């Protein structure tokens, strides 16, 4: 458990990052478990084997419903109240955390970064199993937590700013698509989570675009997380090549 510098409590156990929001908060995400708009007390980022269905076809039923699997995992880990759950093949030893603040307002980012599954938005999806090569970790999961209370529009705006920031870092580092095309904008399995306070429990923000303070904080924390995550991913590849 980390305390002090980071406001939000979290721990890593059983290959899972467990973020405790300290009570129910509003959450918007593209997560396989608890996705969309919801209220939750915990956010999980669980490490699984790369392409688990292909590697363990006899356990395919286990992965046929990721939401159910993650919900059961949450109960096992003691996060019995509302949860949002993500999956990644990136080891939890590579979790990156960054916090930025302005006055009483703060934003924290938790990220796991892998880019072997990188794509450029607009590329046609693979078909017929034509993708070959390594099955190394290749997902960028971003979890943003703030003490602000965001309007629904501002939560969507936060997703937009986080995505712009992530893509900017990938472009700065010249990360290519898995097809070899230049200018990857993300990976094919990225997920993003925005968690904020309930109405009346934090400073109200109707907007979160790049011309706002909270938008700037989101952009900075994501950029730092993805940059550090890319460095960790590079070291991981070098050790396992």
Secondary structure as the mmCIF struct_conf table of DSSP 4:
data_model
#
loop_
_struct_conf.conf_type_id
_struct_conf.id
_struct_conf.beg_label_comp_id
_struct_conf.beg_label_asym_id
_struct_conf.beg_label_seq_id
_struct_conf.end_label_comp_id
_struct_conf.end_label_asym_id
_struct_conf.end_label_seq_id
BEND BEND1 UNK A 4 UNK A 5
BEND BEND2 UNK A 7 UNK A 8
STRN STRN1 UNK A 9 UNK A 13
TURN_TY1_P TURN_TY1_P1 UNK A 14 UNK A 15
STRN STRN2 UNK A 16 UNK A 29
BEND BEND3 UNK A 32 UNK A 32
STRN STRN3 UNK A 33 UNK A 33
BEND BEND4 UNK A 34 UNK A 34
STRN STRN4 UNK A 36 UNK A 47
TURN_TY1_P TURN_TY1_P2 UNK A 50 UNK A 51
HELX_RH_AL_P HELX_RH_AL_P1 UNK A 52 UNK A 55
HELX_RH_3T_P HELX_RH_3T_P1 UNK A 57 UNK A 59
HELX_RH_AL_P HELX_RH_AL_P2 UNK A 60 UNK A 63
TURN_TY1_P TURN_TY1_P3 UNK A 64 UNK A 65
HELX_RH_AL_P HELX_RH_AL_P3 UNK A 66 UNK A 76
TURN_TY1_P TURN_TY1_P4 UNK A 77 UNK A 78
BEND BEND5 UNK A 81 UNK A 82
STRN STRN5 UNK A 83 UNK A 88
BEND BEND6 UNK A 89 UNK A 90
HELX_RH_3T_P HELX_RH_3T_P2 UNK A 92 UNK A 94
STRN STRN6 UNK A 96 UNK A 102
TURN_TY1_P TURN_TY1_P5 UNK A 103 UNK A 104
STRN STRN7 UNK A 105 UNK A 113
TURN_TY1_P TURN_TY1_P6 UNK A 116 UNK A 117
STRN STRN8 UNK A 118 UNK A 119
TURN_TY1_P TURN_TY1_P7 UNK A 121 UNK A 122
HELX_LH_PP_P HELX_LH_PP_P1 UNK A 123 UNK A 126
TURN_TY1_P TURN_TY1_P8 UNK A 128 UNK A 129
BEND BEND7 UNK A 133 UNK A 133
STRN STRN9 UNK A 140 UNK A 146
BEND BEND8 UNK A 147 UNK A 148
STRN STRN10 UNK A 149 UNK A 150
HELX_RH_AL_P HELX_RH_AL_P4 UNK A 152 UNK A 172
TURN_TY1_P TURN_TY1_P9 UNK A 173 UNK A 174
HELX_LH_PP_P HELX_LH_PP_P2 UNK A 175 UNK A 177
TURN_TY1_P TURN_TY1_P10 UNK A 178 UNK A 179
BEND BEND9 UNK A 180 UNK A 180
BEND BEND10 UNK A 182 UNK A 182
STRN STRN11 UNK A 186 UNK A 187
TURN_TY1_P TURN_TY1_P11 UNK A 188 UNK A 189
STRN STRN12 UNK A 191 UNK A 196
HELX_LH_PP_P HELX_LH_PP_P3 UNK A 197 UNK A 198
TURN_TY1_P TURN_TY1_P12 UNK A 199 UNK A 200
BEND BEND11 UNK A 201 UNK A 202
STRN STRN13 UNK A 204 UNK A 205
BEND BEND12 UNK A 206 UNK A 206
BEND BEND13 UNK A 209 UNK A 209
TURN_TY1_P TURN_TY1_P13 UNK A 210 UNK A 211
BEND BEND14 UNK A 212 UNK A 212
HELX_RH_AL_P HELX_RH_AL_P5 UNK A 213 UNK A 240
#
